Amino acid sequence: MKQNIYDNPIFFHQYKTLRQKAYNYNRLLEQPTMKALLPPLTNLRVLDIGCGMGDFAKYCIDHQAKHVTALDVSSNMLTIAKQAHAHPRIDYQLQAIEDYEAPSNSFDCITSSLSLHYVKDFDAVIAQIAHMLRPNGVFIFSVEHPIATARHTTEDNWIYDDHHHPLHYAVDHYQDEGLREQTWLVEGVVKYHRTLATMVNTLIAHGLTIDKIVEPIPSQEAIQQLPSIEKELRKPSFLFIKVKK
């Protein structure tokens, strides 16, 4: 069974509230990094895995992508996407990437923003992506950084002093890959931890060439707008990998 926490009404209400804030990690760090890694999109066919509320799909169209196929497992997400970011060259589909099928060499650019850590069988999904990607095509994805998913605990991974100042960030069970159940907005959110080596070697095994790995650092402007994001200077929350076929 593929988890669809985003259709949990309590989770989705809190998530939507978080995303609608003027300053959050997505607006200030994750999305700017994803956009900076994109190739020129003019006339490209794009597959966006885990499209959420459609902001990124519309960004691709605004930057001259020929067509965007946008997948998400959440009907809540897609309802908003279709209302807020409808476009004749965006095809929104209620679909998990594990179940999606497309002919070989279908897409010039495939993206996935913070969705692949919900996927149990990473190898199968990467094989599918490599199959759908055209020669010289680009695949860019972000996941929660494996140091953030490693521990077998739902607690905050920061260790604090008596005045609640962060002393250091705790990492444990890094080599023990597999399911993690975490508390994020609600209890029981299921993610899958895998090491950086596993991700990179899986990509290579399916004929993809590593182009760039990024652990994003917030700008001083971002820190001024959202002071809590300064913690990213001490440990990364996100990992980005860009590959080419």
Secondary structure, DSSP 4 states (H G I P E B T S, - for coil): ----GGGSHHHHHHHHHHHTSSS-HIIIIIHHHHHHHPPP-TT-EEEEES-TTSHHHHHHHHTT-SEEEEEES-HHHHHHHHHHS--TTEEEEE--GGG----TT-EEEEEEES-GGG-S-HHHHHHHHHHHEEEEEEEEEEEE-HHHH-SS-SS-SEEE-TTS-EEEE----TT--EEEEE-SSSS-EEEEE--HHHHHHHHHHTTPEEEEEE-----HHHHHH-GGGGGGGTS-SEEEEEEE-
